[in-house]
């Protein structure tokens, strides 16, 4: 590699030069319930996921990041238990829905890693998040800072919920944020549009395609 300098495209062919830093890939919720046929949320996500080539792009990004020598963090949602929210007074609508359907239930197939997208040797598994943010009530921030991470690249699910909330939180904490528009999915094209074309530009320093990110990492390694 030619050093950790990160210079990528915004998705509109506009070069973007940032101060030197150390990037990491943050992969949110790579569970069977999201990614596998037969997963509880797959029917709602499948149209968008198929249209953007989600699985192939997730694999390409992960492979390119590993080849570049950058760390990969797995950011898992809480695996549900039947009694999780007893006594809670302020469940969000998403938490209530997830609890009703027992998404990613502890001990279930749906709560297991989707084959090929779970942690590998050297990957860092962050503590499970209870809401949409992978930072709130977890060790993600300290894990990133202890490893000198300054630039975070988000992939996984869902674009307009956990990805957006976590990425906004990262920006508030002072990280450089990259969104990969075709390495995520949502329940509708409108939700994807809102995540990447309306909301994303207000906080993310870069919004790229998988091809652009992979090309950047390849060019970086060749320097």
C-alpha positions as a printed NumPy array, in Angstrom:
array([[  0.   ,   0.   ,   0.   ],
       [  1.009,   3.569,  -0.525],
       [ -0.106,   4.702,   2.938],
       [ -3.492,   5.294,   4.532],
       [ -4.34 ,   8.48 ,   2.594],
       [ -7.991,   8.224,   1.577],
       [ -9.142,   9.902,  -1.616],
       [-12.386,   8.686,  -3.128],
       [-15.209,   9.797,  -5.366],
       [-18.571,  11.105,  -4.264],
       [-20.494,   9.068,  -6.827],
       [-20.762,  12.124,  -9.086],
       [-17.191,  11.915, -10.424],
       [-16.009,  14.679,  -8.103],
       [-12.564,  13.911,  -6.619],
       [-12.455,  14.34 ,  -2.876],
       [ -9.176,  14.639,  -1.02 ],
       [ -9.193,  14.146,   2.731],
       [ -6.498,  14.415,   5.398],
       [ -4.463,  11.307,   6.028],
       [ -6.175,   8.765,   8.216],
       [ -6.827,   5.086,   8.78 ],
       [ -9.981,   3.553,   7.259],
       [-12.044,   0.598,   8.419],
       [-15.02 ,  -1.261,   6.996],
       [-18.119,  -1.394,   9.19 ],
       [-20.524,  -4.173,   8.236],
       [-23.927,  -3.928,   9.916],
       [-26.205,  -6.909,  10.652],
       [-25.015,  -9.623,   8.231],
       [-27.668, -12.049,   9.517],
       [-29.676, -14.754,   7.764],
       [-32.911, -12.962,   8.644],
       [-31.787, -10.085,   6.424],
       [-29.725, -11.73 ,   3.688],
       [-30.917, -15.297,   3.181],
       [-33.9  , -16.642,   1.307],
       [-36.157, -17.789,   4.093],
       [-34.984, -14.957,   6.344],
       [-37.781, -13.075,   8.074],
       [-36.948,  -9.743,   6.426],
       [-35.773, -11.025,   3.064],
       [-39.196, -10.729,   1.343],
       [-39.312,  -7.01 ,   2.229],
       [-35.719,  -6.392,   1.129],
       [-35.364,  -8.731,  -1.826],
       [-36.564,  -6.394,  -4.589],
       [-34.086,  -3.637,  -3.811],
       [-31.33 ,  -6.05 ,  -2.791],
       [-31.602,  -7.905,  -6.097],
       [-31.777,  -4.713,  -8.137],
       [-28.495,  -3.373,  -6.741],
       [-26.674,  -6.724,  -6.696],
       [-26.339,  -6.579,  -2.908],
       [-24.73 ,  -9.939,  -2.183],
       [-22.127,  -9.659,  -4.933],
       [-21.268,  -6.101,  -3.909],
       [-20.936,  -6.981,  -0.232],
       [-18.523,  -9.727,  -1.196],
       [-16.526,  -7.422,  -3.5  ],
       [-16.177,  -4.708,  -0.866],
       [-15.126,  -7.122,   1.855],
       [-12.561,  -8.768,  -0.408],
       [-11.105,  -5.449,  -1.554],
       [-10.842,  -4.126,   1.991],
       [ -9.095,  -7.3  ,   3.142],
       [ -6.714,  -7.133,   0.198],
       [ -5.905,  -3.526,   1.1  ],
       [ -5.113,  -4.58 ,   4.663],
       [ -7.785,  -2.478,   6.359],
       [ -9.666,  -3.812,   9.393],
       [-13.243,  -5.064,   9.261],
       [-15.708,  -4.507,  12.085],
       [-18.919,  -6.523,  12.401],
       [-21.744,  -4.479,  13.957],
       [-24.519,  -6.883,  15.023],
       [-28.038,  -6.106,  16.141],
       [-29.197,  -7.524,  19.456],
       [-30.293, -11.141,  19.128],
       [-33.798, -11.201,  20.52 ],
       [-35.124, -13.158,  23.484],
       [-38.817, -13.5  ,  24.279],
       [-38.528, -11.463,  27.492],
       [-36.133,  -8.759,  26.255],
       [-38.364,  -5.731,  26.668],
       [-40.25 ,  -6.611,  29.834],
       [-40.554,  -3.417,  31.874],
       [-39.482,  -1.143,  28.998],
       [-41.64 ,   1.961,  28.614],
       [-40.329,   3.587,  25.426],
       [-39.834,   0.997,  22.696],
       [-39.402,   2.477,  19.263],
       [-41.733,   1.232,  16.516],
       [-38.802,  -0.675,  15.004],
       [-37.982,  -2.336,  18.314],
       [-41.613,  -3.326,  18.805],
       [-41.781,  -4.807,  15.308],
       [-38.471,  -6.646,  15.694],
       [-39.594,  -8.05 ,  19.021],
       [-42.95 ,  -9.167,  17.652],
       [-41.277, -11.111,  14.836],
       [-38.272, -12.095,  16.982],
       [-35.786, -10.981,  14.326],
       [-32.323, -12.461,  14.788],
       [-33.675, -14.542,  17.671],
       [-31.015, -15.97 ,  19.94 ],
       [-30.298, -19.575,  18.983],
       [-32.261, -19.4  ,  15.734],
       [-31.055, -19.834,  12.164],
       [-32.178, -16.276,  11.408],
       [-29.839, -14.97 ,  14.101],
       [-26.803, -16.687,  12.622],
       [-24.311, -15.005,  10.275],
       [-25.135, -15.263,   6.589],
       [-22.622, -17.659,   5.087],
       [-19.513, -15.858,   3.884],
       [-20.404, -12.529,   5.48 ],
       [-19.743, -13.24 ,   9.138],
       [-16.507, -12.441,  10.991],
       [-13.232, -13.969,   9.882],
       [ -9.929, -14.22 ,  11.702],
       [ -8.823, -10.767,  12.794],
       [-12.22 ,  -9.114,  12.403],
       [-13.585,  -7.185,  15.368],
       [-17.094,  -8.026,  16.589],
       [-18.649,  -5.037,  18.333],
       [-21.179,  -5.442,  21.138],
       [-24.751,  -5.846,  19.931],
       [-26.825,  -2.696,  19.469],
       [-30.371,  -2.504,  20.833],
       [-31.661,   0.226,  18.547],
       [-30.699,   1.582,  15.15 ],
       [-27.31 ,   3.017,  16.13 ],
       [-24.271,   0.75 ,  16.304],
       [-22.621,   3.343,  18.566],
       [-25.286,   3.816,  21.245],
       [-24.638,   1.61 ,  24.301],
       [-21.876,  -0.373,  22.553],
       [-18.07 ,  -0.358,  22.495],
       [-17.787,   0.682,  18.836],
       [-16.343,   4.148,  19.404],
       [-13.625,   2.971,  21.788],
       [-12.778,   0.007,  19.537],
       [-12.32 ,   2.355,  16.576],
       [-10.33 ,   4.984,  18.452],
       [ -8.03 ,   2.452,  20.114],
       [ -7.1  ,   1.238,  16.634],
       [ -6.57 ,   4.734,  15.277],
       [ -9.52 ,   4.571,  12.872],
       [-10.534,   7.92 ,  11.399],
       [-12.444,   6.958,   8.225],
       [-15.418,   4.581,   8.39 ],
       [-17.001,   2.833,   5.39 ],
       [-20.523,   1.519,   5.978],
       [-22.097,  -1.509,   4.297],
       [-24.894,  -3.866,   5.298],
       [-28.484,  -3.323,   6.289],
       [-30.766,  -1.397,   6.315],
       [-29.828,   1.741,   4.348],
       [-32.322,   4.196,   5.862],
       [-32.338,   2.779,   9.404],
       [-29.257,   1.174,  10.98 ],
       [-26.814,   2.33 ,   8.292],
       [-28.043,   5.921,   8.313],
       [-28.359,   6.189,  12.092],
       [-24.923,   4.691,  12.718],
       [-23.295,   6.782,  10.011],
       [-24.86 ,   9.998,  11.317],
       [-23.6  ,   9.133,  14.794],
       [-20.127,   8.524,  13.362],
       [-20.156,  11.942,  11.707],
       [-21.207,  13.574,  14.978],
       [-18.251,  11.894,  16.692],
       [-15.853,  13.313,  14.107],
       [-15.247,  10.342,  11.82 ],
       [-15.004,  10.673,   8.04 ],
       [-18.029,   8.777,   6.689],
       [-18.324,   6.86 ,   3.419],
       [-21.599,   5.289,   2.273],
       [-21.618,   2.58 ,  -0.406],
       [-24.932,   2.977,  -2.169],
       [-25.135,  -0.506,  -3.768],
       [-23.712,  -2.485,  -0.826],
       [-26.878,  -1.965,   1.172],
       [-30.618,  -2.3  ,   0.634],
       [-33.95 ,  -1.045,   1.95 ],
       [-37.601,  -1.94 ,   1.727],
       [-38.294,   0.375,  -1.213],
       [-36.497,   2.371,  -3.91 ],
       [-37.823,   5.538,  -2.262],
       [-36.091,   4.61 ,   0.998],
       [-32.82 ,   4.048,  -0.864],
       [-33.206,   7.403,  -2.625],
       [-33.819,   9.18 ,   0.669],
       [-30.846,   7.48 ,   2.321],
       [-28.308,   8.289,  -0.392],
       [-29.585,  11.279,  -2.336],
       [-31.447,  13.331,   0.265],
       [-30.134,  12.509,   3.744],
       [-26.68 ,  11.092,   3.025],
       [-25.207,  14.246,   1.487],
       [-25.946,  16.186,   4.686],
       [-23.483,  14.177,   6.786],
       [-21.395,  11.777,   4.662],
       [-18.133,  13.006,   3.153],
       [-18.409,  10.463,   0.339],
       [-21.207,   8.426,  -1.246],
       [-19.814,   5.896,  -3.694],
       [-20.623,   2.773,  -5.641],
       [-18.938,  -0.55 ,  -5.014],
       [-17.026,  -0.217,  -8.275],
       [-15.687,   3.21 ,  -7.271],
       [-14.632,   2.027,  -3.828],
       [-12.944,  -1.111,  -5.15 ],
       [-11.107,   0.93 ,  -7.791],
       [ -9.924,   3.37 ,  -5.141],
       [ -8.638,   0.567,  -2.925],
       [ -6.903,  -1.055,  -5.907],
       [ -5.268,   2.224,  -6.901],
       [ -4.255,   2.88 ,  -3.304],
       [ -2.578,  -0.534,  -3.035],
       [ -0.66 ,   0.089,  -6.27 ],
       [  0.864,   3.348,  -5.057]])
